[in-house]
Amino acid sequence: QLDPENTGFIGVETFASLVHSHELPLDPAKLDMLVALAQGNDEGQVCYQELVDLISSKRSSSFKRAIANGQRALPRDVLLDETGLGFYKRFVRYVAYEILPCEMDRRWYFYQHRTCPPPVFMAAVTLTQIIVFLCYGARLNKWVLQTYHPEYMKSPLIYHPGHRARAWRFLTYMFMHVGLEQLGFNALLQLMIGVPLEMVHGILRISFLYLAGVLAGSLTVSITDMRAPLVGGSGGVYALCSAHLANVVMNWAGMRCPYKLLRMVLALVCMSSEVGRAVWLRFSPPLPASGPQPSFMAHLAGAIVGISMGLTILRSYEESLQDQCGWWVLLLSYGTFLLFAVFWNIFAYDLLGAQIPPPP
């Protein structure tokens, strides 16, 4: 009746009167977003498909267009004005200000956030890493620089160039760590940065980014440091951290996290120190060892994955990655690298006569 010509559009005034007269139980945040979207187009009309997308919380460009074209005052100045919130809702608000650069993004995330599904991926990975470390620590009675113990390097989880045919090692090495310092550093960043990112962007995107960094790390080591083994989740951790830091820099004016400059400097110093420590352990080990020590190239590979692929993921909040040309270019580039690395591992070691240390 309101759209006799079946155009899929009705005027915003007609829509407002419809909501008022029928007292439709619509989410106020979503209703505000739809009105903002309508006010942003030239005809001032509400699109039926955009209404369906917003009501169903479907990831689409409708949300971003509302932000870009709405240009209207928010119902309240900032989300920080919310009072009387419980502990968990305050935490959700904290996450919104930590991760998202736009106030409308933050309000949308705050109102549509649900506790299910919880951010289980980063928590599960961190817990598994801690359990594996404790098991080997208790078994070997060694808690610092565990990789210097011969029995530790015999683990079926560690990546070793002599065991390249065991493909699972290219991923499972993320559960092993050099020692307590590396485990503590990775676990802290995974919980402080990885969990908020997973809460905002979802388990699929963040787990993909993390595992892409882990896989790129081991394959990069197999190409650039052909004699070295590899342990630790630094490839995935650096993918998350570099993506988040790059997103903060790209949206510096919109970020409202407190002391952002100081925290940026501290994060860069800590990450650089971790890379320096890994380089030192690789080339100047403090203790005699029977073979080369774990490589540091996974840190750099993870950072590259984060800055390229990760930044695209984090900038696409509530947008479909499949609709973006840049995403497909990055995915194709990553797939090409994987294909090259597979052929390298099959043929290059024999062709180059690489002197691989005997596997433990």
C-alpha positions as CSV (number, residue, x, y, z in Angstrom):
1,Q,0.0,0.0,0.0
2,L,2.8,2.4,0.8
3,D,4.8,1.4,-2.3
4,P,2.1,1.0,-5.0
5,E,4.7,1.1,-7.9
6,N,6.8,-1.6,-6.2
7,T,10.0,0.4,-6.3
8,G,11.4,-0.8,-3.0
9,F,11.5,2.7,-1.5
10,I,9.2,4.8,0.6
11,G,9.7,8.3,2.0
12,V,11.2,8.7,5.4
13,E,8.2,10.7,6.7
14,T,5.9,7.8,5.6
15,F,8.2,5.3,7.3
16,A,8.3,7.4,10.5
17,S,4.5,7.6,10.6
18,L,4.2,3.9,10.0
19,V,6.5,3.1,13.0
20,H,4.6,5.6,15.2
21,S,1.1,4.4,14.3
22,H,1.8,0.7,14.6
23,E,4.2,1.0,17.5
24,L,6.7,-1.4,15.8
25,P,9.2,-2.9,18.3
26,L,12.3,-2.0,16.4
27,D,15.8,-1.7,17.9
28,P,16.2,2.1,18.5
29,A,19.9,2.0,17.4
30,K,18.9,0.3,14.2
31,L,16.0,2.7,13.6
32,D,18.4,5.6,14.1
33,M,20.8,4.1,11.6
34,L,18.0,3.6,9.0
35,V,16.8,7.2,9.3
36,A,20.4,8.4,9.0
37,L,20.7,6.4,5.8
38,A,17.5,7.8,4.4
39,Q,18.5,11.3,5.3
40,G,21.8,10.8,3.5
41,N,20.4,10.0,0.1
42,D,19.0,12.6,-2.3
43,E,15.4,11.5,-2.3
44,G,15.1,11.0,1.5
45,Q,13.7,7.5,1.1
46,V,13.9,4.3,3.0
47,C,15.0,1.3,1.0
48,Y,13.3,-2.0,1.9
49,Q,16.4,-4.1,1.4
50,E,18.4,-1.8,3.6
51,L,15.7,-2.2,6.3
52,V,16.0,-6.0,6.0
53,D,19.8,-5.8,6.2
54,L,19.8,-3.6,9.3
55,I,17.1,-5.5,11.2
56,S,18.8,-8.9,10.5
57,S,22.3,-7.5,11.4
58,K,23.5,-8.7,8.1
59,R,27.0,-7.5,7.2
60,S,26.5,-5.2,4.3
61,S,27.4,-1.7,3.0
62,S,24.2,-0.2,4.4
63,F,25.8,0.5,7.8
64,K,28.9,2.2,6.3
65,R,26.8,4.3,3.9
66,A,24.7,5.5,6.8
67,I,27.8,6.6,8.6
68,A,29.3,8.3,5.5
69,N,26.1,9.9,4.2
70,G,24.0,10.5,7.3
71,Q,25.8,13.5,8.6
72,R,23.5,14.0,11.5
73,A,23.8,14.6,15.2
74,L,23.9,11.5,17.4
75,P,21.1,10.9,20.0
76,R,23.8,11.6,22.6
77,D,27.2,13.2,22.1
78,V,29.4,10.1,22.8
79,L,28.9,6.6,24.1
80,L,30.9,7.5,27.2
81,D,27.8,9.4,28.4
82,E,26.1,6.1,29.1
83,T,25.6,5.8,32.9
84,G,24.4,3.0,35.2
85,L,26.1,0.2,33.1
86,G,27.1,-3.1,34.6
87,F,30.6,-4.4,34.6
88,Y,30.3,-6.4,31.3
89,K,28.7,-3.5,29.4
90,R,31.4,-1.2,30.6
91,F,33.9,-3.7,29.3
92,V,32.1,-3.8,25.9
93,R,32.2,0.0,25.8
94,Y,35.9,-0.1,26.6
95,V,36.5,-2.6,23.7
96,A,34.5,-0.3,21.4
97,Y,36.7,2.6,22.1
98,E,39.9,0.5,21.9
99,I,39.1,-1.0,18.5
100,L,36.7,1.2,16.5
101,P,37.6,4.7,15.2
102,C,34.1,6.2,14.6
103,E,31.6,7.1,17.2
104,M,28.7,5.7,15.2
105,D,30.6,2.4,14.7
106,R,31.1,2.3,18.5
107,R,27.5,2.9,19.3
108,W,26.3,0.4,16.7
109,Y,28.7,-2.3,18.1
110,F,27.7,-1.4,21.7
111,Y,24.0,-1.8,21.1
112,Q,24.1,-4.9,18.8
113,H,26.8,-6.8,20.7
114,R,25.7,-10.2,22.0
115,T,27.6,-12.5,24.5
116,C,27.1,-15.5,22.2
117,P,29.3,-16.6,20.6
118,P,32.0,-15.6,23.1
119,P,35.6,-14.8,21.9
120,V,36.7,-18.4,22.4
121,F,39.4,-18.7,19.7
122,M,42.1,-16.5,21.3
123,A,41.3,-17.7,24.7
124,A,41.6,-21.4,23.6
125,V,44.8,-20.8,21.7
126,T,46.4,-19.1,24.7
127,L,45.2,-21.7,27.2
128,T,46.6,-24.5,25.0
129,Q,49.9,-22.8,24.7
130,I,50.1,-22.4,28.5
131,I,49.2,-26.0,29.1
132,V,51.7,-27.3,26.6
133,F,54.4,-25.1,28.1
134,L,53.6,-26.4,31.7
135,C,53.6,-30.0,30.6
136,Y,57.0,-29.7,29.0
137,G,58.3,-27.7,31.9
138,A,57.2,-30.3,34.4
139,R,58.5,-33.1,32.3
140,L,61.9,-31.6,31.6
141,N,62.2,-29.6,34.8
142,K,63.2,-26.6,32.8
143,W,61.2,-23.3,32.6
144,V,63.7,-20.9,30.9
145,L,65.0,-21.4,27.3
146,Q,63.4,-24.8,26.9
147,T,64.6,-25.2,23.3
148,Y,68.1,-25.8,24.7
149,H,66.9,-29.1,26.0
150,P,67.3,-31.9,23.4
151,E,64.1,-33.7,24.4
152,Y,62.1,-30.5,23.9
153,M,63.2,-30.2,20.3
154,K,62.0,-33.8,19.7
155,S,58.4,-32.6,20.1
156,P,56.1,-33.6,17.1
157,L,54.7,-30.0,17.2
158,I,57.9,-28.1,16.4
159,Y,58.7,-27.0,12.9
160,H,62.0,-28.4,11.8
161,P,63.4,-28.3,8.2
162,G,64.2,-31.9,8.4
163,H,60.5,-32.7,9.0
164,R,59.0,-30.6,6.3
165,A,57.0,-33.5,4.9
166,R,55.0,-33.5,8.2
167,A,52.8,-30.6,7.1
168,W,51.0,-30.1,10.4
169,R,54.2,-28.8,11.9
170,F,53.8,-25.6,9.8
171,L,50.9,-24.7,12.1
172,T,51.4,-26.6,15.4
173,Y,54.7,-24.9,16.2
174,M,52.6,-22.0,17.5
175,F,51.9,-24.1,20.6
176,M,55.6,-24.4,21.5
177,H,57.7,-21.6,22.9
178,V,61.4,-20.8,23.5
179,G,60.8,-20.2,27.2
180,L,58.7,-18.4,29.8
181,E,59.6,-14.9,28.4
182,Q,58.3,-15.6,24.9
183,L,55.2,-17.4,26.2
184,G,54.4,-14.5,28.6
185,F,54.8,-11.9,25.8
186,N,52.6,-13.7,23.3
187,A,49.9,-14.7,25.8
188,L,49.7,-11.1,27.1
189,L,49.2,-9.6,23.6
190,Q,46.8,-12.3,22.5
191,L,44.6,-11.6,25.5
192,M,44.9,-7.8,25.5
193,I,44.6,-7.2,21.7
194,G,43.4,-10.5,20.2
195,V,40.3,-10.9,22.5
196,P,39.0,-7.4,21.9
197,L,39.6,-7.8,18.1
198,E,37.7,-11.1,18.2
199,M,34.8,-9.5,20.1
200,V,34.4,-6.8,17.5
201,H,35.3,-8.5,14.2
202,G,34.2,-12.1,15.0
203,I,35.9,-15.4,15.4
204,L,36.1,-16.2,11.6
205,R,38.0,-13.1,10.6
206,I,40.4,-13.0,13.5
207,S,41.2,-16.7,13.5
208,F,41.8,-16.5,9.8
209,L,44.2,-13.5,10.3
210,Y,46.0,-15.2,13.2
211,L,46.4,-18.6,11.4
212,A,47.5,-16.8,8.2
213,G,50.3,-15.1,10.1
214,V,51.3,-18.4,11.7
215,L,51.4,-20.2,8.4
216,A,53.2,-17.3,6.6
217,G,55.8,-17.3,9.5
218,S,56.8,-21.0,9.1
219,L,56.8,-20.8,5.3
220,T,58.9,-17.7,5.3
221,V,61.4,-19.4,7.6
222,S,61.5,-22.4,5.3
223,I,62.5,-20.0,2.4
224,T,64.8,-17.5,4.1
225,D,66.3,-19.4,7.0
226,M,66.5,-23.0,5.7
227,R,68.5,-24.5,8.5
228,A,66.5,-23.1,11.4
229,P,63.6,-24.7,13.4
230,L,60.7,-22.6,14.6
231,V,58.6,-22.4,17.8
232,G,56.1,-19.8,19.2
233,G,53.0,-18.1,18.0
234,S,54.8,-14.9,17.1
235,G,53.7,-15.0,13.5
236,G,50.0,-14.8,14.5
237,V,50.6,-12.4,17.3
238,Y,52.5,-10.0,15.1
239,A,49.8,-10.2,12.5
240,L,47.1,-9.1,15.0
241,C,49.3,-6.4,16.6
242,S,50.6,-4.9,13.4
243,A,47.0,-4.8,11.9
244,H,45.7,-3.1,15.0
245,L,48.5,-0.6,15.2
246,A,48.2,0.2,11.5
247,N,44.5,0.7,12.0
248,V,45.1,3.1,14.9
249,V,47.6,5.1,12.8
250,M,45.3,5.3,9.8
251,N,42.4,6.5,12.0
252,W,44.4,8.5,14.5
253,A,42.0,11.4,14.8
254,G,39.0,9.2,15.4
255,M,40.5,6.9,18.0
256,R,39.5,7.7,21.6
257,C,41.5,5.2,23.6
258,P,43.3,6.9,26.4
259,Y,47.1,7.6,26.1
260,K,47.1,6.3,22.6
261,L,50.5,7.8,21.7
262,L,52.2,6.5,24.8
263,R,50.7,3.1,24.3
264,M,51.7,3.1,20.6
265,V,55.3,3.8,21.5
266,L,55.3,1.1,24.3
267,A,53.9,-1.4,21.9
268,L,56.5,-0.7,19.2
269,V,59.3,-0.8,21.8
270,C,58.1,-4.1,23.2
271,M,57.6,-5.7,19.7
272,S,61.0,-4.4,18.6
273,S,62.6,-5.8,21.8
274,E,61.0,-9.2,21.2
275,V,62.4,-9.3,17.6
276,G,65.8,-8.2,18.9
277,R,65.8,-11.0,21.5
278,A,64.9,-13.5,18.9
279,V,67.7,-12.4,16.6
280,W,70.2,-12.6,19.5
281,L,69.1,-16.1,20.4
282,R,69.3,-17.2,16.8
283,F,72.9,-16.0,16.1
284,S,74.4,-15.5,19.5
285,P,72.9,-18.1,21.8
286,P,73.9,-17.8,25.5
287,L,74.3,-21.5,25.9
288,P,75.9,-24.2,23.7
289,A,73.3,-26.1,21.6
290,S,73.4,-29.1,19.3
291,G,71.9,-27.3,16.4
292,P,70.6,-23.9,15.1
293,Q,68.2,-22.0,17.3
294,P,64.7,-21.0,16.3
295,S,64.4,-18.4,13.6
296,F,63.0,-14.9,14.0
297,M,61.7,-14.5,10.5
298,A,58.2,-15.5,11.6
299,H,57.9,-12.2,13.5
300,L,58.5,-10.2,10.3
301,A,56.2,-12.4,8.1
302,G,53.4,-12.0,10.6
303,A,53.8,-8.2,10.6
304,I,53.6,-8.1,6.8
305,V,50.4,-10.2,6.9
306,G,48.9,-7.9,9.5
307,I,49.7,-4.7,7.7
308,S,48.4,-5.9,4.4
309,M,45.6,-8.4,4.8
310,G,44.9,-7.6,8.5
311,L,44.4,-3.9,7.9
312,T,41.8,-4.7,5.2
313,I,39.9,-6.9,7.6
314,L,39.9,-4.4,10.5
315,R,38.8,-1.6,8.2
316,S,35.8,-3.6,7.0
317,Y,33.7,-3.6,10.2
318,E,30.1,-4.6,9.3
319,E,31.1,-4.8,5.6
320,S,31.4,-7.9,3.4
321,L,35.0,-8.7,2.5
322,Q,33.8,-10.5,-0.7
323,D,32.5,-7.2,-2.1
324,Q,35.9,-5.5,-2.0
325,C,38.4,-5.8,-4.9
326,G,41.4,-5.1,-2.6
327,W,40.5,-8.1,-0.5
328,W,40.6,-10.4,-3.5
329,V,43.9,-9.0,-4.6
330,L,45.4,-9.6,-1.2
331,L,44.0,-13.1,-1.0
332,L,45.4,-13.9,-4.4
333,S,48.8,-12.6,-3.4
334,Y,48.7,-14.7,-0.3
335,G,47.7,-17.8,-2.2
336,T,50.5,-17.2,-4.7
337,F,53.0,-17.0,-1.9
338,L,51.6,-20.2,-0.4
339,L,51.9,-22.0,-3.8
340,F,55.5,-20.7,-4.2
341,A,56.5,-21.8,-0.7
342,V,55.1,-25.3,-1.3
343,F,57.1,-25.8,-4.5
344,W,60.2,-24.3,-2.7
345,N,59.9,-26.8,0.1
346,I,59.5,-29.7,-2.4
347,F,62.3,-28.8,-4.8
348,A,64.6,-26.0,-3.6
349,Y,66.3,-27.8,-0.7
350,D,67.7,-30.5,-3.0
351,L,68.5,-28.2,-5.9
352,L,70.4,-25.8,-3.6
353,G,72.1,-28.6,-1.7
354,A,71.0,-27.0,1.6
355,Q,72.9,-28.4,4.6
356,I,70.0,-29.2,6.9
357,P,70.9,-30.1,10.5
358,P,69.8,-33.6,11.4
359,P,66.3,-33.6,13.0
360,P,66.3,-34.4,16.7
